[in-house]
Amino acid sequence: MLDNRLIGPLIGYAPGDQLLRGCCGCGTGKHRSADKKERIVGIELAMSSSSTSSPTDNSSHGSVALSSALNPSLNPVSGTNTSSQKPFSLSERLNFEIYRYSSYSPNYLPENVLVDCPNDQTSRWSAYTNSPPQFLTLKLRRPAIVKKIKFGKFEKSHVCNIKKFRVYGGLEDEHMVLLLEGGLKNDNVPEVFNLRCLTEDGAENLPILYLKIVPLLSWGPSFNFSIWYVELHGQDDPMYTSARMKNYNSLREVEIIKLCLKHFRQQGYLSAFGALQEQTNVQLEHPLISELHKCLVLQGDFEKAERFIVECIDEGLMDEYLHKQDYKHSWHMKLTESDLKPGNRGGHQLVVDAKRRLIYLYGGWDGYQDLSDLWVFNIEDDQWTLLCERSELSNGPTPRSCHKMVFDPISENVFMLGRYLDNSIRTSDYIKSDFYLYDTRAGNWMQICDDTSQVGGPQLVYDHQMCMDTDKRTIYVFGGKILTPRSVNATAAIEPEYSGLFSYHIATNTWAQILVDCHHASASLADVMSIKSRITHCMVFHNKHRKLYIYGGQRGKEDLDEFLSYDVDTQAISVLNKEHPHHGTTAGNEAKFEPSSGYTLRATIDCERDEIYIFSSLSKVKDRRDIQHIDASNSFWVYSLRSHKWSRIYYCRHSGQDANSINSMNILGASKGDGTLEPCPRYAHQLVYDDVTSTHYLFGGNPGICQQQQLRLDDFWLLCLEKPKREEILKHCRFLVRKLRYEEMTRQDPLKAMQYLRHHIADVIDHSDAEQLNNFHKLASLLFKNHDGNFERECTTPALCADADDLETDSDVSAKIKEEVADGPASENNSLESNESMISSGISDNVSSPSSSSCTKRARTDCTPELKNKRAFLFNKLVQLMPPSMVQPERNLSDFVVM
């Protein structure tokens, strides 16, 4: 969490107020004048800045509209000068009352949340019990667009503070949608959260009259929930909200009509469907989708439906769906052609020259000593080359580990800063922050500075992070623990010092400090911006967003789980997992669905895809010296900067083994159980990203074997991530369509169905996929299914039996088919979907189960309601792959009727 002294900033002030507490971004460090400050505060709030800050009770921090901001003395209505009229703001404090509550303890009334008294322990609402559901419902003065909610706290941490909660909102107290899912820290610092204020499709603002706060968990698990103070911020001025209410109601009306149209069509009420569509002029879906429904559901023209799907995929209509799917990962151990390659090490550094297809490696700790060798790996040739065995002999850096490097693609130079020093050699003469450059074109080292702290840069640090801003030719250095001289006779523990945020401009060879650590002596000054510094964090730079992204880290014994962004141009700081907290959890699971903070996180970024990748390995302190611990595992995460969602691509738990049985192979790779290998859990490793081929490279590290503490790794891995491709989705769609066509064939012509299974469905099956192959084998049992309701089998003709034997021989599944046939009931759910699935999709089966005799007759001659329902179910599945704007609503009218 960012320190409270930094950020009158992040919590109770307007974004402009936060920005202007420090440097204005012009590089001069001068203060802005009061009138300029007022103007910028107004402009930022009027344009709905993305900062996590919000207005506070103090009206002096209120915002003004854009027109007023440009000329604060001008009345936007009359054009006359006035100082008495309150300017219009897009976000101001909203009035509300307590509408309903679940319970309360004596003296801890719900109305207490209306008053902010942090020094009064009784000024809070406290539920009578912690048994769910407990809630507090607020009613606003009138419908409003609510953007932020602020929770006040007691003057010190308290066991009754809510650790997890949800916030719902709506125009009716019985029908609300989720606006926020988050949690409060157990401290005395008020917290502000952004609320969802748009409809699901983001098309319109979401008006709110009722807001419901639902505590889920307190910091003391056996204690009742308490809320000390609540503030809501947004806009309820009818001049602002009336148009948005009208648009919202129009949107609701269209959605209701579409739900009715969908229901009428699914139930076969075509006259009602046509009449409603004609009278309202509302189209259920895009005409192309209606054509698919006609040929698939009404006409049963499966071949035409397939051709239509092919055209849709070729036109890219399913690309949006494919993009939303998680990556599929594959690890490959890199077996290089080189006889000579880097040895075992941890705490080394890697950088990528993507243009020239090279990876540079320097230094590290081999378990016994620091190294100073410099290597380069040629990606195209699979060759390692040793550039310098001992760099200090070539005017280069001394042996080191825990340093950091960046590559400048403009000058093609590698920059290096920082290192770890043992206590015994931390003397005043030796503890200097040297700064080096390696010229990859000339092949030589150069010391830029022997001590950056003497020229405005950081002191000697380790476990910091460095990023390169190529456009501005600037290197950013954040965090790390400062190494200070130690007296040999000193026994008292010294409070560790942490480094702030620095920038180095390559062209002018100048350093500047941007943010100081929150415990720095100058952090309390009004014109100095500070940040809670840390070690073992991740940091990447997005060259288009112009932002640094910082995740996790540690400070002392505290794990920091914040996800920060810092705009290098405006100096605005945001906490992403507070801005979008409802995207940080999984439904029904109160645990955070994001990487665990710790010392093993490694991050990379793809600026074209707007994605941040994090590789997490030994994540707990107790794992560090014992890989056999049950929690020793690897996981790989992707954070989308577009959707603000985390996705865990894979999770692999390592099975611990006795140290005496450890050999080179099971150190290098942990088997997933299917014969493939993945890297074993580790720390002190390095991970880099080649954005040309979208490939990650992992090298070395410490496997954390407690019996072999000197052991380091020299394995080299490639990680490839791939989204599902068009060909895969086409095969999937074809399988679904052909499977249903095959089902209908088994009712009418089993012999023809047999041939269709062998020659058409087999073509769209991935025979290397065990699950797909198993489902394919089960389809054969439908040929023997009793469609008449009698106990006699229909498929007893010699020709069919002969063909059935051929099918079994061709696919080597005769035993499996016989088992399916013998089991009988086990094959009953082999159809495309069960009735239960169709009911959940809003498709009624009230006319799909006529008498057995009539069903048999119609199955031979006409499309029964049962088959039509199955076609409709398949149609619903297919359109889910299309853009939402083109298709029918996903929900069903029946979802809103509870009997």
Buried (B, 14 or more C-beta within 10 A) or exposed (E): BBBBBBBBBBBBBBBBBBBBBBBBBEEEEEBBEEEEBBBBBBBBBBEEBBBBBBBBEEEEBBBBBBBBBEEBEBBBEEEEEEEEEEBBBBBBBBEBEBBEBBBBBEEBBBEBBBEBBBEEBEBBBBBBEBEEEBBBBBBBEBBBBBBBBBBBBBEEEBBBBBBBBBBBBBBEBEEBEEBBBBBBBBBBBBBBBBBBBEBEEEEBBBBBBBBBBBBBBBBBEEBBBBBBBBBBBBBBBEEBBEEBBEBBEEBEEBBBBBBBBBBBBBBBBEEBBEEBBEEBEBBBBBEBBEBBBEBBBBEBEBEBBBEBBBEBBEEEBBBEBBEEEEBEBEBBBBEBEBEEBBEBBBBBBBBBBBEBBBBBBBBBBBBEEBBBBBBBBBBEEEBBBEBBEEBEEBEBBBBBBBBBBBBBEEBBBBBBBBBBBEEEEBEEEEBBBBBBBBEBEEEBBEEBBEBBBEBEBBBBBBBBBBBBBBEBBBBBBBBBBBBEEBEEEEEEEEEEBBBBBBBBBBEEEEBBBBBBBBBBEEBEBEEBBBBBBBBBBBBBBBBEBBBBBBBBBBBEEEBBBBBBBBBBEBBBBBBBBBBBBBBBBEEEEEEBBBBBBBBBBBBBBBBEBBBBBBBBBBBBEEBBBBBBBEEBBBBBBBBBBEEBBBBBBBEBBBEEBEBEEBEEEBBBBBBEEEEEBBBBBBBBBBBBBBBEEBBBBBBBBBBBBEEEEEBBBBBBBBBBBEBBEBEBBBBBBBBBBBBBBBBBBBBEEBBEBBBBBBEBBBEBBBEEEEEBBEBBBBBBBBBBBBBBEEEEEBBEEEEBEEBBEEBBEEBEBBEBBEBBBEEEEEBEEBBBBBBEBBBBBBBBBEEBEBEEEEBBBBBEEEBBBBBBBBBBBBBBBBBEBBBBEBBBBEEBBBEEEEE
